[in-house]
Amino acid sequence: MNTAEAKRVLETALLCAQQPLAIRDLHALVDEQVGIDTIKCLLDELAREWDGRGIELVTLATGWRFQSRPEMREYLDRLNPEKPARYSRAAMETLAIIAYRQPVTRGDIEDIRGVTVSSQIVKQLEDRGWIECIGHREVPGRPALYGTTRHFLDDLGLERLDQLPELSGSRSNADTGDDLLAQLGPGQAALELELESADSSGSEGDPPTMGVGTQAEAKHPPSPQA
């Protein structure tokens, strides 16, 4: 297989794929007749060729994919006029704290926000694939430590955690949560998470629980490049 044919295969696969494709998957597509370094060069060429169009080729935490450019979102939304998913401020603040302070426990989040974190919020963020338990803190009760996932970075259109927007010291948790909400989803599949706000009483429901398990406390590893 020559490089021109390989490039055509890669482009077709990426345009048809429902999820980002890792380099190893793309390598298998061409029967490993083309080296990985060559594949990366071909992907860079494709990205340049699509520059200036409404679709761009980007590299994310889990691989490469074609996606619409952010400025196209207002037009694409006309094809799907349904109301967007609703996010409570509590959910977005919780997600923002985990993203920027990870690894953190529910107790850490509650100390920062000043209110109890509902177990429903944590579960729904886990079900959405944005956060996961990455270890346990070695203190009495061994509470679960939470970090963000590579899927979370994919939905933000990022490859690594260090690409998250920088925060100034004056920014509040709410501001950070709003920033994440604004960044989620441009050119992505529709987001499904719906969380009802429960901030009015100064609490969000369930009291904190302590995690159990055998995994040692672990820092959230940086997302590897695909």
N, C-alpha and C positions, 0 to 999 in steps of 0.2 A: 504494500500500500504506500503510495507516494504521499507527500505532505499535503498536496492540494486535495486529494481524496479524503485524507484524514481530517482536514479542516472542514470539509463539507459534512462529514459524519458528525463531528463535534458540534457544529452549528445546528444541525438538524436535531440531534439529541437534546441539546440545551433548550431549543425552542419548544420542543414537545414535552419536556419533563415537567412534572408537577411539583417537584422539590429540587433544591440545589443538588448538583452532582459533584461529588468529590473527584479529585484527580485520579484516584485508584479506579473509580467507576469509568471515567473517560478513557483511562488506559486500557481497560478491559474491552471497551467498545471497538477499539482498533486492533483487537487480537494481540495487543502488546507488540505490534510490529513497529510502532513509533515510540521512541523513548519519552520518558516523563518530561525531560527538559524541553524536548521539541514540542510536546503537547502544551506546556506552559507558554512557549513562544507563540504557538498558534492561537492560543486563547487571548494573548495580548494583542495579536494582530486583529482578531475578531472584534475585540473591544474598541480598537481604533477605527475599524471599518464602520462600526455602528455609532460612532461618535456623531452627535448632531441630529440623530434621529429621535423619534419618540420613545424608543426602547433602547436600553443600555445593557451591556453585559458587565456584571459585577461579581466580585468574589466576596463571599460571606463566611460566617463561622463554619458552616458545614459543607461548603463547596461553591461552585459557580452557578449562576443562573441569569437568564434574561428577565428584566422587569421594566415596567413603564417608568419613565422619569417622573419625579415629583410634580413638575409643572403640568403634567398631563392628567393629574388626578381629578381636577375639577371637571374635565370633559368626560372621563371614564365614569365618574359618579352618575352622570346622566343616564347611563345604561342600567344603573342599579339604584333607583331613587329611594329604596327603603331607608328607614332611619338607621343610622349607624349604631353599633353596639354602645351601650351605656356603661360608663365606668364611674364608680363612686370615688370621691376624693380620698376616702380612707384606703381604698384598694391601690390607687396610684401612688399615694404617699408610702404605703407599705412596700410596693414594688420598687420605688425609687430608693428607699432606705436600703433594701437588700442589694440593689444594683451597685450603689456607691459605697456601702459599708461592709459588704460581705467579707467573710462569713459572719452572720448574725443569728441570734436566737430570737424567739418571740419576745423574751424578756428585754433584750436589747432594743427591739423595735418599740416596745411599749415605753421604755425609758425615754427614747428619743421623741416619740409622739405625745407622750403624756396620757394616753388612754389605752384601755385593754384592746388587744387585737383579736378580732373574731376568728375562731377556727375555720369558719366558712370562707373568709377571705383567703386565708392561707391555702385551704384545700382547692379553691377555685383557681388560684394562681398556679398551683401545682398541676391541676387538671388541664389548664390551658397550655402547660408545658413551658412556662416562663421561669419557674423556680423549682428547686429540688433540694432535698436533704443531702448535704455533702459530708456529714460527719456529726459528731457529738462532742460537746464541751465537757472536759474532764473535771466536772464539779458535781456536788451531790445532785442526784436526779438526772444527770447527763442529758441536758436539753439538746434538742436537735439544732444543728447549724444549717442555715439556709444560704444558698447562692443562686445566681441566675444560670440559665442553661444556654447552650449554643442556639437552641430554637428561639430563645428570646432575642439574641443578637441578630438572627436571621430576620425576625419580624421588625427589628429596628433598621435593617439594612446595613448592619455593621459586621466586621470580621473579628474584632477584638474588643475587649472591655475598655482598653485605653483609648478607644475612639468615641466613648461616651462624651457628651458635651461637658466642658469644664464648668465647675461650679465656683461661684464667688462666695465669700464668707457670709454675705448678706442674704443669700437666697434661702428661702424657707423650704421645708419639706413639701408644702403644697405647690410652690413654684416648680420644684423639681418634678413632682408628679405630673403637673400640667405640661411640662416640657416633654416628658416621656410619652404622654398621651398624644401630643401633637406630632411626635415623630413616628409613632407606631402606625404602620400600615400603608405608607405611600407606595402605590404600585403593587401591594401584596394582596393575598387572598383575604376575603372578608374576615374580620375578627369576630369571635363568637362570645367573648366573655361579657356577662352582664352581672353587675354587682349593684345592689341597692345601698344607698347611703344610710349609715346608722350612727352618724356623728352627733345628732342633735342632743342626745342625753349625756354626751361626754364619755360614753363607753360604747363598745361595739359588740357586746354580747358575752361570749363565753370567757371564763377566767382562763388565764394562761395555764397550759399543761406542760409537764416536763417530759422531754423525749427519753426513750429508752433504746438500748441497742449496744452493739459491741464495737462499732467503728470508732477509731480514735479521732480526736479533733484534727481537721485538715483544712488548710487554706484552699480556697477555690482556685484551681489551676487556670492559667490563661488559656483561652480557647485556641487550639492549634490551628494553624493555617491549613486550608483544605489542600 
